[in-house]
Amino acid sequence: MGRVIGLGLAVLMVLVGGLWTLQGLGYVEGSSMSGSGTWAVIGPIVAGLGVALAIVVLQRRPG
């Protein structure tokens, strides 16, 4: 069960990080985050951590 939760969290982090990146770059409007360079930096960091989490979870042996 822990593997499923870990992968779910990893996917969520990648999706949220991608959204934050797009908002920070101004591609997604309608938020106070839109056009803010801070979110253009934080978004890829969160997405990258999500990818790293997925790699760790997938490399662990079940059990």
Distance bins in CASP14 RR format, pairs under 12 A and 6 or more apart:
PFRMAT RR
TARGET T0000
AUTHOR 0000-0000-0000
RMODE 2
METHOD distances of the structure
MODEL  1
1 7 0 0 0 0 0 1 0 0 0 0 0
1 8 0 0 0 0 0 1 0 0 0 0 0
1 62 0 0 0 0 0 1 0 0 0 0 0
1 63 0 0 0 0 0 1 0 0 0 0 0
2 8 0 0 0 0 1 0 0 0 0 0 0
2 9 0 0 0 0 1 0 0 0 0 0 0
2 10 0 0 0 0 0 1 0 0 0 0 0
2 57 0 0 0 0 1 0 0 0 0 0 0
2 60 0 0 0 0 1 0 0 0 0 0 0
2 62 0 0 0 0 1 0 0 0 0 0 0
2 63 0 0 0 0 1 0 0 0 0 0 0
3 9 0 0 0 0 0 1 0 0 0 0 0
3 10 0 0 0 0 0 1 0 0 0 0 0
3 53 0 0 0 0 0 1 0 0 0 0 0
3 54 0 0 0 0 0 1 0 0 0 0 0
3 56 0 0 0 0 0 1 0 0 0 0 0
3 57 1 0 1 0 0 0 0 0 0 0 0
3 58 0 0 0 0 1 0 0 0 0 0 0
3 59 0 0 0 0 0 1 0 0 0 0 0
3 60 1 0 0 1 0 0 0 0 0 0 0
3 61 0 0 0 0 1 0 0 0 0 0 0
3 62 1 0 0 1 0 0 0 0 0 0 0
3 63 0 0 0 0 1 0 0 0 0 0 0
4 10 0 0 0 0 0 1 0 0 0 0 0
4 11 0 0 0 0 0 1 0 0 0 0 0
4 57 0 0 0 0 1 0 0 0 0 0 0
4 58 0 0 0 0 0 1 0 0 0 0 0
4 62 0 0 0 0 0 1 0 0 0 0 0
5 11 0 0 0 0 0 1 0 0 0 0 0
5 12 0 0 0 0 0 1 0 0 0 0 0
5 53 0 0 0 0 0 1 0 0 0 0 0
5 57 0 0 0 0 1 0 0 0 0 0 0
6 12 0 0 0 0 1 0 0 0 0 0 0
6 13 0 0 0 0 1 0 0 0 0 0 0
6 50 0 0 0 0 1 0 0 0 0 0 0
6 52 0 0 0 0 0 1 0 0 0 0 0
6 53 1 0 0 1 0 0 0 0 0 0 0
6 54 1 0 0 1 0 0 0 0 0 0 0
6 55 0 0 0 0 0 1 0 0 0 0 0
6 56 0 0 0 0 1 0 0 0 0 0 0
6 57 1 0 1 0 0 0 0 0 0 0 0
6 58 0 0 0 0 1 0 0 0 0 0 0
6 60 0 0 0 0 1 0 0 0 0 0 0
7 13 0 0 0 0 0 1 0 0 0 0 0
7 14 0 0 0 0 0 1 0 0 0 0 0
7 50 0 0 0 0 1 0 0 0 0 0 0
7 51 0 0 0 0 0 1 0 0 0 0 0
7 53 0 0 0 0 1 0 0 0 0 0 0
7 54 1 0 0 1 0 0 0 0 0 0 0
7 55 0 0 0 0 0 1 0 0 0 0 0
7 56 0 0 0 0 0 1 0 0 0 0 0
7 57 1 0 1 0 0 0 0 0 0 0 0
7 58 1 0 0 1 0 0 0 0 0 0 0
7 59 0 0 0 0 0 1 0 0 0 0 0
7 60 0 0 0 0 0 1 0 0 0 0 0
8 14 0 0 0 0 1 0 0 0 0 0 0
8 15 0 0 0 0 1 0 0 0 0 0 0
8 16 0 0 0 0 0 1 0 0 0 0 0
8 50 0 0 0 0 1 0 0 0 0 0 0
8 53 0 0 0 0 1 0 0 0 0 0 0
8 54 0 0 0 0 1 0 0 0 0 0 0
8 57 0 0 0 0 1 0 0 0 0 0 0
8 58 0 0 0 0 0 1 0 0 0 0 0
9 15 0 0 0 0 0 1 0 0 0 0 0
9 16 0 0 0 0 0 1 0 0 0 0 0
9 46 0 0 0 0 0 1 0 0 0 0 0
9 49 0 0 0 0 0 1 0 0 0 0 0
9 50 1 0 0 1 0 0 0 0 0 0 0
9 51 0 0 0 0 0 1 0 0 0 0 0
9 52 0 0 0 0 0 1 0 0 0 0 0
9 53 1 0 0 1 0 0 0 0 0 0 0
9 54 0 0 0 0 1 0 0 0 0 0 0
9 56 0 0 0 0 0 1 0 0 0 0 0
9 57 0 0 0 0 1 0 0 0 0 0 0
10 16 0 0 0 0 0 1 0 0 0 0 0
10 17 0 0 0 0 0 1 0 0 0 0 0
10 46 0 0 0 0 0 1 0 0 0 0 0
10 47 0 0 0 0 1 0 0 0 0 0 0
10 48 0 0 0 0 1 0 0 0 0 0 0
10 49 0 0 0 0 1 0 0 0 0 0 0
10 50 1 0 1 0 0 0 0 0 0 0 0
10 51 1 0 0 1 0 0 0 0 0 0 0
10 52 0 0 0 0 1 0 0 0 0 0 0
10 53 1 0 1 0 0 0 0 0 0 0 0
10 54 1 1 0 0 0 0 0 0 0 0 0
10 55 0 0 0 0 1 0 0 0 0 0 0
10 56 0 0 0 0 1 0 0 0 0 0 0
10 57 1 0 0 1 0 0 0 0 0 0 0
10 58 0 0 0 0 1 0 0 0 0 0 0
11 17 0 0 0 0 0 1 0 0 0 0 0
11 18 0 0 0 0 0 1 0 0 0 0 0
11 47 0 0 0 0 0 1 0 0 0 0 0
11 50 0 0 0 0 1 0 0 0 0 0 0
11 51 0 0 0 0 0 1 0 0 0 0 0
11 53 0 0 0 0 1 0 0 0 0 0 0
11 54 1 0 0 1 0 0 0 0 0 0 0
11 57 0 0 0 0 0 1 0 0 0 0 0
11 58 0 0 0 0 0 1 0 0 0 0 0
12 18 0 0 0 0 0 1 0 0 0 0 0
12 19 0 0 0 0 0 1 0 0 0 0 0
12 46 0 0 0 0 1 0 0 0 0 0 0
12 47 0 0 0 0 0 1 0 0 0 0 0
12 49 0 0 0 0 0 1 0 0 0 0 0
12 50 0 0 0 0 1 0 0 0 0 0 0
12 53 0 0 0 0 1 0 0 0 0 0 0
12 54 0 0 0 0 0 1 0 0 0 0 0
13 19 0 0 0 0 0 1 0 0 0 0 0
13 20 0 0 0 0 0 1 0 0 0 0 0
13 42 0 0 0 0 0 1 0 0 0 0 0
13 43 0 0 0 0 1 0 0 0 0 0 0
13 44 0 0 0 0 0 1 0 0 0 0 0
13 45 0 0 0 0 1 0 0 0 0 0 0
13 46 1 0 1 0 0 0 0 0 0 0 0
13 47 1 0 0 1 0 0 0 0 0 0 0
13 48 1 0 0 1 0 0 0 0 0 0 0
13 49 1 0 0 1 0 0 0 0 0 0 0
13 50 1 1 0 0 0 0 0 0 0 0 0
13 51 0 0 0 0 1 0 0 0 0 0 0
13 52 0 0 0 0 1 0 0 0 0 0 0
13 53 1 0 0 1 0 0 0 0 0 0 0
13 54 0 0 0 0 1 0 0 0 0 0 0
13 57 0 0 0 0 0 1 0 0 0 0 0
14 20 0 0 0 0 0 1 0 0 0 0 0
14 21 0 0 0 0 0 1 0 0 0 0 0
14 43 0 0 0 0 1 0 0 0 0 0 0
14 44 0 0 0 0 0 1 0 0 0 0 0
14 45 0 0 0 0 0 1 0 0 0 0 0
14 46 0 0 0 0 1 0 0 0 0 0 0
14 47 1 0 1 0 0 0 0 0 0 0 0
14 48 1 0 0 1 0 0 0 0 0 0 0
14 49 0 0 0 0 1 0 0 0 0 0 0
14 50 1 0 1 0 0 0 0 0 0 0 0
14 51 1 0 0 1 0 0 0 0 0 0 0
14 52 0 0 0 0 0 1 0 0 0 0 0
14 53 0 0 0 0 1 0 0 0 0 0 0
14 54 1 0 0 1 0 0 0 0 0 0 0
14 55 0 0 0 0 0 1 0 0 0 0 0
15 21 0 0 0 0 0 1 0 0 0 0 0
15 22 0 0 0 0 0 1 0 0 0 0 0
15 43 0 0 0 0 0 1 0 0 0 0 0
15 46 0 0 0 0 1 0 0 0 0 0 0
15 47 0 0 0 0 1 0 0 0 0 0 0
15 48 0 0 0 0 0 1 0 0 0 0 0
15 50 0 0 0 0 1 0 0 0 0 0 0
15 51 0 0 0 0 0 1 0 0 0 0 0
15 54 0 0 0 0 0 1 0 0 0 0 0
16 22 0 0 0 0 0 1 0 0 0 0 0
16 23 0 0 0 0 0 1 0 0 0 0 0
16 33 0 0 0 0 0 1 0 0 0 0 0
16 39 0 0 0 0 0 1 0 0 0 0 0
16 42 0 0 0 0 0 1 0 0 0 0 0
16 43 1 0 0 1 0 0 0 0 0 0 0
16 44 0 0 0 0 0 1 0 0 0 0 0
16 45 0 0 0 0 0 1 0 0 0 0 0
16 46 1 0 0 1 0 0 0 0 0 0 0
16 47 1 0 0 1 0 0 0 0 0 0 0
16 48 0 0 0 0 0 1 0 0 0 0 0
16 49 0 0 0 0 0 1 0 0 0 0 0
16 50 0 0 0 0 1 0 0 0 0 0 0
17 23 0 0 0 0 1 0 0 0 0 0 0
17 24 0 0 0 0 0 1 0 0 0 0 0
17 25 0 0 0 0 0 1 0 0 0 0 0
17 28 0 0 0 0 0 1 0 0 0 0 0
17 33 0 0 0 0 0 1 0 0 0 0 0
17 39 0 0 0 0 1 0 0 0 0 0 0
17 40 0 0 0 0 0 1 0 0 0 0 0
17 41 0 0 0 0 0 1 0 0 0 0 0
17 42 1 0 0 1 0 0 0 0 0 0 0
17 43 1 0 1 0 0 0 0 0 0 0 0
17 44 1 0 0 1 0 0 0 0 0 0 0
17 45 0 0 0 0 1 0 0 0 0 0 0
17 46 1 0 1 0 0 0 0 0 0 0 0
17 47 1 0 1 0 0 0 0 0 0 0 0
17 48 0 0 0 0 1 0 0 0 0 0 0
17 49 0 0 0 0 1 0 0 0 0 0 0
17 50 0 0 0 0 1 0 0 0 0 0 0
17 51 0 0 0 0 0 1 0 0 0 0 0
18 24 0 0 0 0 1 0 0 0 0 0 0
18 25 0 0 0 0 1 0 0 0 0 0 0
18 27 0 0 0 0 0 1 0 0 0 0 0
18 28 0 0 0 0 1 0 0 0 0 0 0
18 33 0 0 0 0 0 1 0 0 0 0 0
18 39 0 0 0 0 1 0 0 0 0 0 0
18 40 0 0 0 0 0 1 0 0 0 0 0
18 42 0 0 0 0 0 1 0 0 0 0 0
18 43 1 0 1 0 0 0 0 0 0 0 0
18 44 1 0 0 1 0 0 0 0 0 0 0
18 45 0 0 0 0 0 1 0 0 0 0 0
18 46 1 0 0 1 0 0 0 0 0 0 0
18 47 1 0 1 0 0 0 0 0 0 0 0
18 48 0 0 0 0 1 0 0 0 0 0 0
18 49 0 0 0 0 0 1 0 0 0 0 0
18 50 0 0 0 0 0 1 0 0 0 0 0
18 51 0 0 0 0 0 1 0 0 0 0 0
19 25 0 0 0 0 0 1 0 0 0 0 0
19 26 0 0 0 0 0 1 0 0 0 0 0
19 27 0 0 0 0 1 0 0 0 0 0 0
19 28 1 0 0 1 0 0 0 0 0 0 0
19 31 0 0 0 0 1 0 0 0 0 0 0
19 33 0 0 0 0 1 0 0 0 0 0 0
19 34 0 0 0 0 0 1 0 0 0 0 0
19 39 0 0 0 0 1 0 0 0 0 0 0
19 40 0 0 0 0 0 1 0 0 0 0 0
19 42 0 0 0 0 0 1 0 0 0 0 0
19 43 0 0 0 0 1 0 0 0 0 0 0
19 44 0 0 0 0 0 1 0 0 0 0 0
19 46 0 0 0 0 1 0 0 0 0 0 0
19 47 0 0 0 0 1 0 0 0 0 0 0
20 26 0 0 0 0 0 1 0 0 0 0 0
20 27 0 0 0 0 0 1 0 0 0 0 0
20 28 0 0 0 0 1 0 0 0 0 0 0
20 31 0 0 0 0 1 0 0 0 0 0 0
20 33 1 0 0 1 0 0 0 0 0 0 0
20 34 0 0 0 0 0 1 0 0 0 0 0
20 35 0 0 0 0 0 1 0 0 0 0 0
20 36 0 0 0 0 1 0 0 0 0 0 0
20 37 0 0 0 0 0 1 0 0 0 0 0
20 38 0 0 0 0 1 0 0 0 0 0 0
20 39 1 0 1 0 0 0 0 0 0 0 0
20 40 0 0 0 0 1 0 0 0 0 0 0
20 41 0 0 0 0 1 0 0 0 0 0 0
20 42 1 0 1 0 0 0 0 0 0 0 0
20 43 1 1 0 0 0 0 0 0 0 0 0
20 44 0 0 0 0 1 0 0 0 0 0 0
20 45 0 0 0 0 1 0 0 0 0 0 0
20 46 1 0 0 1 0 0 0 0 0 0 0
20 47 0 0 0 0 1 0 0 0 0 0 0
20 48 0 0 0 0 0 1 0 0 0 0 0
21 27 0 0 0 0 1 0 0 0 0 0 0
21 28 0 0 0 0 1 0 0 0 0 0 0
21 33 0 0 0 0 0 1 0 0 0 0 0
21 34 0 0 0 0 0 1 0 0 0 0 0
21 35 0 0 0 0 0 1 0 0 0 0 0
21 36 0 0 0 0 0 1 0 0 0 0 0
21 37 0 0 0 0 1 0 0 0 0 0 0
21 38 0 0 0 0 0 1 0 0 0 0 0
21 39 1 0 0 1 0 0 0 0 0 0 0
21 40 1 0 0 1 0 0 0 0 0 0 0
21 41 0 0 0 0 1 0 0 0 0 0 0
21 42 0 0 0 0 1 0 0 0 0 0 0
21 43 1 0 1 0 0 0 0 0 0 0 0
21 44 1 0 1 0 0 0 0 0 0 0 0
21 45 0 0 0 0 1 0 0 0 0 0 0
21 46 0 0 0 0 1 0 0 0 0 0 0
21 47 1 0 0 1 0 0 0 0 0 0 0
21 48 0 0 0 0 0 1 0 0 0 0 0
22 28 1 0 1 0 0 0 0 0 0 0 0
22 29 0 0 0 0 0 1 0 0 0 0 0
22 30 0 0 0 0 0 1 0 0 0 0 0
22 31 0 0 0 0 0 1 0 0 0 0 0
22 33 0 0 0 0 1 0 0 0 0 0 0
22 34 0 0 0 0 1 0 0 0 0 0 0
22 35 0 0 0 0 1 0 0 0 0 0 0
22 36 0 0 0 0 0 1 0 0 0 0 0
22 37 0 0 0 0 0 1 0 0 0 0 0
22 39 0 0 0 0 1 0 0 0 0 0 0
22 40 0 0 0 0 1 0 0 0 0 0 0
22 43 0 0 0 0 1 0 0 0 0 0 0
22 44 0 0 0 0 0 1 0 0 0 0 0
22 47 0 0 0 0 0 1 0 0 0 0 0
23 29 0 0 0 0 1 0 0 0 0 0 0
23 30 0 0 0 0 1 0 0 0 0 0 0
23 31 1 0 1 0 0 0 0 0 0 0 0
23 32 0 0 0 0 1 0 0 0 0 0 0
23 33 1 0 1 0 0 0 0 0 0 0 0
23 34 1 0 1 0 0 0 0 0 0 0 0
23 35 1 0 0 1 0 0 0 0 0 0 0
23 36 1 0 0 1 0 0 0 0 0 0 0
23 37 0 0 0 0 1 0 0 0 0 0 0
23 38 0 0 0 0 0 1 0 0 0 0 0
23 39 1 0 1 0 0 0 0 0 0 0 0
23 40 0 0 0 0 1 0 0 0 0 0 0
23 41 0 0 0 0 0 1 0 0 0 0 0
23 42 0 0 0 0 0 1 0 0 0 0 0
23 43 0 0 0 0 1 0 0 0 0 0 0
24 30 0 0 0 0 0 1 0 0 0 0 0
24 31 0 0 0 0 1 0 0 0 0 0 0
24 32 0 0 0 0 0 1 0 0 0 0 0
24 33 1 0 0 1 0 0 0 0 0 0 0
24 34 1 0 0 1 0 0 0 0 0 0 0
24 35 1 0 1 0 0 0 0 0 0 0 0
24 36 1 0 1 0 0 0 0 0 0 0 0
24 37 1 0 1 0 0 0 0 0 0 0 0
24 38 1 0 0 1 0 0 0 0 0 0 0
24 39 1 1 0 0 0 0 0 0 0 0 0
24 40 1 0 1 0 0 0 0 0 0 0 0
24 41 0 0 0 0 1 0 0 0 0 0 0
24 42 0 0 0 0 1 0 0 0 0 0 0
24 43 1 0 0 1 0 0 0 0 0 0 0
24 44 0 0 0 0 0 1 0 0 0 0 0
25 33 0 0 0 0 0 1 0 0 0 0 0
25 34 0 0 0 0 1 0 0 0 0 0 0
25 35 1 0 0 1 0 0 0 0 0 0 0
25 36 0 0 0 0 1 0 0 0 0 0 0
25 37 1 0 0 1 0 0 0 0 0 0 0
25 38 0 0 0 0 0 1 0 0 0 0 0
25 39 0 0 0 0 1 0 0 0 0 0 0
25 40 1 0 1 0 0 0 0 0 0 0 0
25 41 0 0 0 0 0 1 0 0 0 0 0
25 43 0 0 0 0 1 0 0 0 0 0 0
25 44 0 0 0 0 0 1 0 0 0 0 0
26 33 0 0 0 0 1 0 0 0 0 0 0
26 34 1 0 1 0 0 0 0 0 0 0 0
26 35 1 0 1 0 0 0 0 0 0 0 0
26 36 0 0 0 0 1 0 0 0 0 0 0
26 37 0 0 0 0 1 0 0 0 0 0 0
26 39 0 0 0 0 1 0 0 0 0 0 0
26 40 0 0 0 0 1 0 0 0 0 0 0
27 33 0 0 0 0 0 1 0 0 0 0 0
27 34 0 0 0 0 1 0 0 0 0 0 0
27 35 0 0 0 0 1 0 0 0 0 0 0
27 39 0 0 0 0 0 1 0 0 0 0 0
27 40 0 0 0 0 0 1 0 0 0 0 0
28 34 1 0 0 1 0 0 0 0 0 0 0
28 35 0 0 0 0 1 0 0 0 0 0 0
28 36 0 0 0 0 0 1 0 0 0 0 0
28 39 0 0 0 0 1 0 0 0 0 0 0
28 40 0 0 0 0 0 1 0 0 0 0 0
28 43 0 0 0 0 0 1 0 0 0 0 0
29 35 0 0 0 0 1 0 0 0 0 0 0
29 36 0 0 0 0 0 1 0 0 0 0 0
30 36 0 0 0 0 0 1 0 0 0 0 0
31 39 0 0 0 0 1 0 0 0 0 0 0
32 38 0 0 0 0 0 1 0 0 0 0 0
32 39 0 0 0 0 1 0 0 0 0 0 0
33 39 1 0 1 0 0 0 0 0 0 0 0
33 40 0 0 0 0 1 0 0 0 0 0 0
33 41 0 0 0 0 0 1 0 0 0 0 0
33 42 0 0 0 0 1 0 0 0 0 0 0
33 43 0 0 0 0 1 0 0 0 0 0 0
34 40 0 0 0 0 0 1 0 0 0 0 0
35 41 0 0 0 0 0 1 0 0 0 0 0
36 42 0 0 0 0 1 0 0 0 0 0 0
36 43 0 0 0 0 0 1 0 0 0 0 0
37 43 0 0 0 0 0 1 0 0 0 0 0
37 44 0 0 0 0 0 1 0 0 0 0 0
38 44 0 0 0 0 0 1 0 0 0 0 0
38 45 0 0 0 0 0 1 0 0 0 0 0
39 45 0 0 0 0 0 1 0 0 0 0 0
39 46 0 0 0 0 1 0 0 0 0 0 0
39 47 0 0 0 0 0 1 0 0 0 0 0
40 46 0 0 0 0 0 1 0 0 0 0 0
40 47 0 0 0 0 0 1 0 0 0 0 0
41 47 0 0 0 0 0 1 0 0 0 0 0
42 48 0 0 0 0 0 1 0 0 0 0 0
42 49 0 0 0 0 0 1 0 0 0 0 0
43 49 0 0 0 0 1 0 0 0 0 0 0
43 50 0 0 0 0 0 1 0 0 0 0 0
44 50 0 0 0 0 0 1 0 0 0 0 0
44 51 0 0 0 0 0 1 0 0 0 0 0
45 51 0 0 0 0 0 1 0 0 0 0 0
45 52 0 0 0 0 0 1 0 0 0 0 0
46 52 0 0 0 0 0 1 0 0 0 0 0
46 53 0 0 0 0 0 1 0 0 0 0 0
47 53 0 0 0 0 0 1 0 0 0 0 0
47 54 0 0 0 0 0 1 0 0 0 0 0
48 54 0 0 0 0 1 0 0 0 0 0 0
48 55 0 0 0 0 1 0 0 0 0 0 0
49 55 0 0 0 0 0 1 0 0 0 0 0
49 56 0 0 0 0 0 1 0 0 0 0 0
50 56 0 0 0 0 1 0 0 0 0 0 0
50 57 0 0 0 0 1 0 0 0 0 0 0
50 58 0 0 0 0 0 1 0 0 0 0 0
51 57 0 0 0 0 0 1 0 0 0 0 0
51 58 0 0 0 0 0 1 0 0 0 0 0
52 58 0 0 0 0 0 1 0 0 0 0 0
52 59 0 0 0 0 0 1 0 0 0 0 0
53 59 0 0 0 0 0 1 0 0 0 0 0
53 60 0 0 0 0 0 1 0 0 0 0 0
54 60 0 0 0 0 0 1 0 0 0 0 0
END
